[in-house]
Amino acid sequence: MKSILVTGAAGFIGSNFVELALSKGHKVVGYDALTYAGHLETLEPFKNNPGFTFVKGNILDQELFLKTLKEHQIDWVAHFAAESHVDKSISGPGAFIETNINGTFSLLSASRAYFESLSGSKKEGFRFLHVSTDEVFGELGPTGKFSETTPYAPNSPYSASKAGSDLLVRAWHHTYGLPTLITNCSNNYGPRQFPEKLIPHMIFCALQGKPLPVYGKGENIRDWIHVKDHSRGILQALEGGKSGETYCFGGNSERKNIEVVHALCRVLNELRPRSGGAKYEELITFVTDRPGHDFRYAIDDSKAQRELGYVHEFKSFEIGLRATVEWYLSNLDWSQKVTSKPGVKVSYDWSLVAKG
């Protein structure tokens, strides 16, 4: 079993990865600054697990990160921590440059110093895995998919900052010999996602009877991967991936945004019907499209399937979506806690959400 340091552990994908790694018997050190999208409530299920330790720390704090690596004799770093909301990157790009680029540089510098202090099998087995996104590749037309060989063409401050951090990771491998891995994934969905993102945001707007805002005509296409499938892929990359390689993880579930919202409405109509026989679809409202909105993303993950044995356990988007809605309906207390803290701008009328 390995000792894994997980940055962004109190966030959406990071916390799901923590859950998986602990279930496999690994020791996990969660490292998180607890910004607006990272919450200790997310880690509540693991607080009494003897294999889990939490360190509150910013990824820009190189000294603390290096100290944590040494104290816990870390074997693998799984770097999830990032600013990731595209709309926020458009209105305030500075935070994305600071966290995603400078923060990754800080981690790479500390990890290199730690790696060079190791010897023998400990040094041979060390890995630094950087979790990235399909958005670094730009946008696709009606056909084709992104793969590990697709040229980078980021179109938003968010995707540009992630592309920059990817290139830093690549450079630290080729220049300094740091054993790195990069993963690029499709849109994630599932439990414990902060409610500023599409699926949980639509759920809570719907439960309040508020408009469901869809950009443009809802024609933009995304490939959706359940966060638990993505977490399994990342663990497989750490276990069997080749140093210096990139692995893409997709969900094989392309949907137009409007199709996602309609599918979500159908599930809510069944699980939490509106009063008077009204349908949630009646709340759909089209709003002005955001700047630089990429048309389509899709990922070819055949390399991960071939080299890592990666498989999708969620065989359809509809199965995963239903499970996701059920989780949010059963965990309204978690959602209320994480969105009701000072500094969090996402707000809901929880008295209306809780009805039903």
Summary of the structure (lengths in Angstrom):
residues: 356
radius of gyration: 19.9
end to end distance: 44.6
largest distance: 68.9
contacts: 1220
relative contact order: 0.13
helix: 47%
strand: 17%
